Amino acid sequence: MKNSRNNIVGNKVQAPDKPVTSDQNKIIRLVRRATGGDFEAFGKLYGIYLDRIYRYVFYQIKDKMTAEDITEDVFIKAWKAIRSCNGKEKTFSSWLYRIAHNHVIDIFRSQQKERTIEMDAIAELSHPRLAVETELDHKELLDSMACLPPNQRQVIILKFIEDLDNCEIGQIMNKNPGAIRVLQMRALTKLREKLSSQS
C-alpha cells in the first residue's frame, strides 16, 4: 500500500518525486539524446554542469590544476558510460556528481596529504554560494572547512555550495538521507565551534 507522502521500497522510505522544472525537462531531453549517441547534446550537458562539477571538486582538492584535470576526467568517463543513463535521465545530475565523488576519493587515497589553498582560483569560481549559517568570505569558509573530515566537508559543499537536497546528496555519497542529516549536523557543530574559538 502506498503512503500519500512517502513511497516505501523494501525497508527504505523514499520521498515523493518533486515536480519537474522546465530546466530539468531540458536536461532530461538532452540526456535522452546523449544516451542515443548525440555528442552535441552531451556537449550542452557539459556546458550546464562544467562549473558545478569543477567547483565541487575544487572545494575538496583545493588545487586549481588538479581540479581542472579531475573535472575533465569526469566528463570523459561520463561520455564513455552515458548509455548507462538510459531510462535514468532524472538522476543524471546525481550520477555525474557520483563520478566526481569517486575521482576525489581516489585522489585522497593516492595522495594522503593536504594541499595548500590557491586563493587566486577562488575568484574564478562562478556563482559561489557560500553561506553556512553565518556570512563568511571565501577564505574563512575554506579555512574553516579544512578542519572537517572529508565526508562532512563533502556534505557541506553539496548542501550549501551546490544547493542539493539530502536525497541527492545521499545518492552521490551512497548514504541514506538520515545519515546525511547526521553528517551535516556534526559538520555545522564543528564549524560553529571553530568559528567561536577564533572570535
C-alpha positions as CSV (number, residue, x, y, z in Angstrom):
1,M,0.0,0.0,0.0
2,K,1.3,3.4,-0.9
3,N,1.6,6.2,1.6
4,S,0.4,9.5,0.2
5,R,3.6,11.3,1.4
6,N,6.3,8.6,1.0
7,N,6.8,5.5,-1.1
8,I,8.2,2.5,0.8
9,V,10.6,0.4,-1.1
10,G,11.9,-2.6,0.9
11,N,12.8,-1.2,4.3
12,K,13.7,2.3,2.9
13,V,11.4,5.2,2.8
14,Q,11.7,7.4,-0.3
15,A,10.4,10.9,-0.6
16,P,7.8,11.5,-3.3
17,D,9.1,12.8,-6.6
18,K,9.5,16.6,-6.8
19,P,7.8,18.5,-9.6
20,V,10.0,18.7,-12.7
21,T,11.0,22.3,-13.8
22,S,11.5,23.4,-17.3
23,D,15.3,23.4,-16.8
24,Q,15.0,19.8,-15.6
25,N,12.9,18.9,-18.6
26,K,15.6,20.4,-20.9
27,I,18.3,18.3,-19.1
28,I,16.1,15.1,-19.4
29,R,15.7,15.7,-23.1
30,L,19.5,16.3,-23.6
31,V,20.3,13.1,-21.6
32,R,18.0,11.1,-23.7
33,R,19.6,12.4,-26.9
34,A,23.1,11.9,-25.4
35,T,22.3,8.3,-24.4
36,G,21.5,7.7,-28.1
37,G,25.0,8.8,-29.1
38,D,24.3,12.5,-29.8
39,F,27.6,14.2,-28.9
40,E,26.2,17.7,-29.4
41,A,23.6,17.0,-26.7
42,F,26.3,15.8,-24.4
43,G,28.3,19.0,-25.2
44,K,25.3,21.0,-24.0
45,L,25.2,18.9,-20.8
46,Y,28.9,19.6,-20.4
47,G,28.2,23.4,-20.6
48,I,25.5,23.1,-18.0
49,Y,27.5,21.1,-15.5
50,L,31.1,22.1,-16.0
51,D,31.2,24.9,-13.5
52,R,29.3,22.9,-10.9
53,I,31.5,19.9,-11.1
54,Y,34.7,22.0,-11.1
55,R,33.5,23.9,-8.1
56,Y,32.6,20.7,-6.3
57,V,36.0,19.2,-7.0
58,F,38.0,22.3,-6.2
59,Y,36.4,22.9,-2.8
60,Q,37.7,19.4,-1.8
61,I,41.0,19.2,-3.6
62,K,41.9,22.9,-3.2
63,D,44.3,22.8,-6.1
64,K,43.2,24.5,-9.4
65,M,45.1,22.4,-11.9
66,T,44.2,19.1,-10.2
67,A,40.5,20.2,-10.0
68,E,40.6,21.0,-13.7
69,D,42.1,17.6,-14.6
70,I,39.7,15.7,-12.5
71,T,36.7,17.7,-14.0
72,E,37.8,16.8,-17.5
73,D,38.3,13.1,-16.5
74,V,34.7,13.1,-15.0
75,F,33.2,14.3,-18.3
76,I,35.3,11.8,-20.4
77,K,34.2,9.0,-18.1
78,A,30.6,10.2,-18.3
79,W,30.6,10.3,-22.1
80,K,32.0,6.8,-22.2
81,A,29.3,5.5,-19.8
82,I,26.4,7.7,-20.9
83,R,24.4,4.8,-22.2
84,S,24.0,3.6,-18.6
85,C,21.8,6.6,-18.0
86,N,19.2,5.4,-20.5
87,G,15.9,5.4,-18.5
88,K,17.6,7.2,-15.6
89,E,17.5,10.7,-17.0
90,K,16.1,12.3,-13.8
91,T,19.1,11.2,-11.8
92,F,21.8,12.3,-14.3
93,S,23.0,15.1,-12.0
94,S,23.5,12.7,-9.1
95,W,25.2,10.2,-11.4
96,L,27.6,12.9,-12.6
97,Y,28.4,14.1,-9.0
98,R,28.9,10.4,-8.1
99,I,31.6,10.1,-10.8
100,A,33.3,13.2,-9.4
101,H,33.0,11.9,-5.9
102,N,34.7,8.7,-6.8
103,H,37.6,10.6,-8.5
104,V,38.1,12.8,-5.5
105,I,38.2,9.7,-3.2
106,D,40.8,8.2,-5.5
107,I,42.9,11.3,-5.2
108,F,42.7,11.3,-1.4
109,R,43.6,7.7,-1.3
110,S,46.6,8.1,-3.6
111,Q,48.0,11.3,-2.1
112,Q,47.1,11.1,1.6
113,K,48.2,14.7,2.2
114,E,46.5,18.1,2.3
115,R,47.2,20.7,-0.4
116,T,47.6,24.4,0.1
117,I,44.7,26.6,-1.0
118,E,45.1,28.6,-4.2
119,M,43.2,31.7,-3.3
120,D,43.5,33.3,-6.7
121,A,41.5,30.3,-8.1
122,I,38.5,31.2,-5.9
123,A,37.8,34.4,-7.8
124,E,37.3,32.3,-10.9
125,L,34.5,30.2,-9.4
126,S,31.2,31.1,-11.0
127,H,28.3,31.9,-8.7
128,P,29.7,30.5,-5.4
129,R,27.0,30.4,-2.7
130,L,29.0,30.5,0.5
131,A,26.6,30.7,3.4
132,V,26.8,28.3,6.3
133,E,24.5,30.0,9.0
134,T,26.9,33.0,9.1
135,E,28.2,35.3,6.4
136,L,31.8,34.2,5.7
137,D,34.1,35.3,2.9
138,H,35.7,32.6,0.7
139,K,38.9,32.3,2.7
140,E,37.2,32.0,6.0
141,L,34.9,29.2,4.7
142,L,37.7,27.3,3.1
143,D,39.9,27.7,6.2
144,S,37.0,26.6,8.4
145,M,36.2,23.6,6.2
146,A,39.8,22.3,6.4
147,C,39.0,21.2,10.0
148,L,36.2,18.8,8.8
149,P,36.7,15.2,7.9
150,P,36.3,14.5,4.2
151,N,32.7,13.2,4.4
152,Q,31.5,16.1,6.5
153,R,33.3,18.6,4.2
154,Q,31.6,16.9,1.2
155,V,28.1,17.3,2.7
156,I,28.7,21.0,3.4
157,I,29.9,21.6,-0.2
158,L,26.9,19.7,-1.7
159,K,24.3,21.2,0.6
160,F,25.4,24.9,0.9
161,I,27.6,25.5,-2.1
162,E,25.9,23.2,-4.7
163,D,22.4,23.6,-3.1
164,L,21.5,19.9,-3.4
165,D,18.9,18.3,-1.2
166,N,19.6,15.4,1.2
167,C,18.2,12.8,-1.1
168,E,20.5,13.9,-4.0
169,I,23.5,14.1,-1.6
170,G,22.6,10.6,-0.3
171,Q,22.7,9.3,-3.9
172,I,26.1,10.8,-4.5
173,M,27.6,9.6,-1.3
174,N,25.8,6.3,-1.2
175,K,24.2,7.0,2.1
176,N,20.6,7.4,3.3
177,P,19.2,10.9,4.0
178,G,19.2,10.3,7.7
179,A,23.0,9.7,7.6
180,I,23.4,12.8,5.6
181,R,21.5,14.9,8.2
182,V,23.8,13.5,10.9
183,L,26.9,14.4,8.9
184,Q,25.5,17.8,8.3
185,M,24.7,18.4,11.9
186,R,28.1,17.3,13.1
187,A,29.8,19.4,10.4
188,L,27.9,22.5,11.4
189,T,28.6,21.9,15.1
190,K,32.3,21.6,14.4
191,L,32.3,24.8,12.2
192,R,30.5,26.8,14.9
193,E,33.0,25.6,17.5
194,K,35.9,26.6,15.3
195,L,34.4,30.0,14.5
196,S,33.6,30.8,18.1
197,S,37.1,29.8,19.2
198,Q,38.5,32.3,16.6
199,S,36.4,35.2,17.8
